[in-house]
Amino acid sequence: MSRAATFPDGPTAGRKREPKGNDLDSHYDEVGYGDMIRALNTVHYAGETTFYGKASLRPCEETLFSRYGHGSRILDVGCGAGRVTRAVTTSGGNITGVDVNGATLNAARASTPLATYVHASMADLPFPDGNFDQVWCLRFSFNALPTVAERQAALREFWRVCAPGGTVIVEAFNWYFPGRFGLLRLANRLDSAARHLKWLGQGRHGSLPLPPRDIIYLANKASGAAPGYAHLTTLEELRHLVRDVGLAEHMQVTDEAGLMDGSLSPVRNRHRGYSSWLLLSKPTGCAP
């Protein structure tokens, strides 16, 4: 991630107190925060298709396909311009890409006409129960969801379309990742503090500060692309989300090293790895 950018004309409201905890979604929904973020990311990801339309699999994704993907029906959730779907299709895998952004899907279809792409939200997947052996939500796709309710809905949908005996795998950018010399985490914390202080200086009127761990970042994959949004997660937050949707008994959380070596070794809540990996294993015979 690159340094945070200025949030363009943030949501306006005359609030007398800062939204906290379970009130967060309702406070920001009232000012159209989710719609604003979705519009911002639509433009951002459309502008990065020149990069993601050609980029190859990362080593961790090659390992993922090697360990889980061969012979499996795979759903690539938040496929964007088709980076993972294209590579797996080319390797002979059975994979379907799904994304809410029509512009990125157009680029994906143009790049790999033989691949299967579906236009839909990850919080409302148009597939039958148990339709896929593997449900993958990789890179920053999960981080693009702007509200707690959408993150919960997405996890429920991932579980629903996953077949008994299958696995849901979610990669999320880690809030505690320091970046080079710790500068990324410092920049994110300073930007968050500055927005909050500005709001307080306005008498808690005007533009609300971004919700906790939400950032607006400058595009760094394609020249001229618009800024993008991400909600940076912690392992504690991922665990809470899974518990809230009733799937805690099926959960494992690890980092990239644990995924790569197959140990799926647990990591501390404030681990400093680039990403966190959430795995939900659906037992054989389990109902959707």
Solvent accessible surface area in square Angstrom, and as a share of the most:
residue,aa,sasa,rsa
1,M,39,0.18
2,S,28,0.18
3,R,157,0.57
4,A,16,0.12
5,A,12,0.09
6,T,115,0.67
7,F,17,0.07
8,P,69,0.43
9,D,131,0.68
10,G,8,0.08
11,P,4,0.02
12,T,97,0.56
13,A,20,0.16
14,G,54,0.52
15,R,63,0.23
16,K,145,0.62
17,R,122,0.45
18,E,51,0.23
19,P,7,0.04
20,K,137,0.58
21,G,63,0.60
22,N,157,0.81
23,D,60,0.31
24,L,30,0.15
25,D,28,0.15
26,S,59,0.38
27,H,17,0.08
28,Y,7,0.03
29,D,81,0.42
30,E,118,0.53
31,V,34,0.19
32,G,28,0.27
33,Y,1,0.01
34,G,3,0.03
35,D,97,0.50
36,M,61,0.27
37,I,0,0.00
38,R,98,0.36
39,A,61,0.47
40,L,26,0.13
41,N,12,0.06
42,T,64,0.37
43,V,91,0.52
44,H,1,0.00
45,Y,54,0.20
46,A,34,0.26
47,G,32,0.30
48,E,4,0.02
49,T,25,0.14
50,T,99,0.58
51,F,76,0.32
52,Y,32,0.12
53,G,13,0.13
54,K,172,0.73
55,A,20,0.15
56,S,88,0.57
57,L,27,0.14
58,R,41,0.15
59,P,89,0.56
60,C,2,0.01
61,E,3,0.01
62,E,97,0.44
63,T,29,0.17
64,L,0,0.00
65,F,16,0.07
66,S,75,0.48
67,R,103,0.38
68,Y,47,0.18
69,G,0,0.00
70,H,121,0.54
71,G,88,0.85
72,S,16,0.10
73,R,95,0.35
74,I,1,0.00
75,L,0,0.00
76,D,4,0.02
77,V,0,0.00
78,G,20,0.19
79,C,11,0.07
80,G,17,0.16
81,A,4,0.03
82,G,0,0.00
83,R,18,0.07
84,V,8,0.04
85,T,0,0.00
86,R,37,0.14
87,A,22,0.17
88,V,1,0.00
89,T,35,0.20
90,T,111,0.65
91,S,72,0.47
92,G,69,0.67
93,G,17,0.17
94,N,92,0.47
95,I,10,0.05
96,T,18,0.10
97,G,0,0.00
98,V,1,0.01
99,D,17,0.09
100,V,93,0.53
101,N,9,0.05
102,G,28,0.27
103,A,49,0.38
104,T,2,0.01
105,L,0,0.00
106,N,96,0.49
107,A,31,0.24
108,A,0,0.00
109,R,96,0.35
110,A,83,0.65
111,S,53,0.35
112,T,15,0.09
113,P,106,0.67
114,L,168,0.83
115,A,14,0.11
116,T,72,0.42
117,Y,18,0.07
118,V,38,0.22
119,H,110,0.49
120,A,16,0.12
121,S,43,0.28
122,M,23,0.10
123,A,26,0.20
124,D,105,0.54
125,L,6,0.03
126,P,77,0.49
127,F,27,0.11
128,P,89,0.56
129,D,78,0.40
130,G,15,0.15
131,N,47,0.24
132,F,11,0.04
133,D,37,0.19
134,Q,12,0.05
135,V,0,0.00
136,W,2,0.01
137,C,1,0.00
138,L,6,0.03
139,R,47,0.17
140,F,24,0.10
141,S,18,0.11
142,F,1,0.00
143,N,1,0.00
144,A,22,0.17
145,L,16,0.08
146,P,7,0.04
147,T,10,0.06
148,V,53,0.30
149,A,59,0.45
150,E,35,0.16
151,R,8,0.03
152,Q,35,0.15
153,A,30,0.23
154,A,0,0.00
155,L,0,0.00
156,R,120,0.44
157,E,23,0.11
158,F,0,0.00
159,W,20,0.07
160,R,59,0.22
161,V,0,0.00
162,C,0,0.00
163,A,8,0.06
164,P,59,0.37
165,G,54,0.52
166,G,5,0.05
167,T,14,0.08
168,V,0,0.00
169,I,0,0.00
170,V,0,0.00
171,E,2,0.01
172,A,1,0.00
173,F,2,0.01
174,N,0,0.00
175,W,30,0.10
176,Y,30,0.11
177,F,48,0.20
178,P,20,0.13
179,G,16,0.16
180,R,190,0.69
181,F,166,0.69
182,G,25,0.24
183,L,104,0.52
184,L,19,0.10
185,R,42,0.15
186,L,90,0.45
187,A,33,0.26
188,N,3,0.02
189,R,126,0.46
190,L,107,0.53
191,D,32,0.17
192,S,52,0.34
193,A,49,0.38
194,A,57,0.44
195,R,38,0.14
196,H,51,0.23
197,L,117,0.58
198,K,134,0.57
199,W,1,0.00
200,L,65,0.32
201,G,70,0.68
202,Q,80,0.35
203,G,44,0.42
204,R,87,0.32
205,H,74,0.33
206,G,33,0.32
207,S,42,0.27
208,L,6,0.03
209,P,11,0.07
210,L,21,0.10
211,P,11,0.07
212,P,76,0.48
213,R,68,0.25
214,D,8,0.04
215,I,4,0.02
216,I,0,0.00
217,Y,12,0.05
218,L,55,0.27
219,A,25,0.20
220,N,85,0.44
221,K,62,0.26
222,A,15,0.12
223,S,125,0.81
224,G,83,0.80
225,A,17,0.14
226,A,28,0.22
227,P,45,0.28
228,G,0,0.00
229,Y,0,0.00
230,A,1,0.01
231,H,8,0.03
232,L,0,0.00
233,T,0,0.00
234,T,11,0.06
235,L,0,0.00
236,E,91,0.41
237,E,22,0.10
238,L,1,0.00
239,R,45,0.16
240,H,92,0.41
241,L,7,0.03
242,V,0,0.00
243,R,122,0.45
244,D,86,0.44
245,V,21,0.12
246,G,56,0.54
247,L,14,0.07
248,A,42,0.32
249,E,150,0.67
250,H,33,0.15
251,M,37,0.16
252,Q,79,0.35
253,V,12,0.07
254,T,0,0.00
255,D,29,0.15
256,E,62,0.28
257,A,66,0.51
258,G,1,0.01
259,L,0,0.00
260,M,71,0.32
261,D,98,0.51
262,G,36,0.34
263,S,68,0.44
264,L,27,0.14
265,S,48,0.31
266,P,112,0.70
267,V,29,0.17
268,R,148,0.54
269,N,64,0.33
270,R,151,0.55
271,H,11,0.05
272,R,139,0.51
273,G,28,0.26
274,Y,67,0.25
275,S,2,0.02
276,S,0,0.00
277,W,0,0.00
278,L,0,0.00
279,L,3,0.01
280,L,0,0.00
281,S,54,0.35
282,K,4,0.02
283,P,60,0.38
284,T,122,0.71
285,G,72,0.70
286,C,33,0.20
287,A,73,0.56
288,P,82,0.51
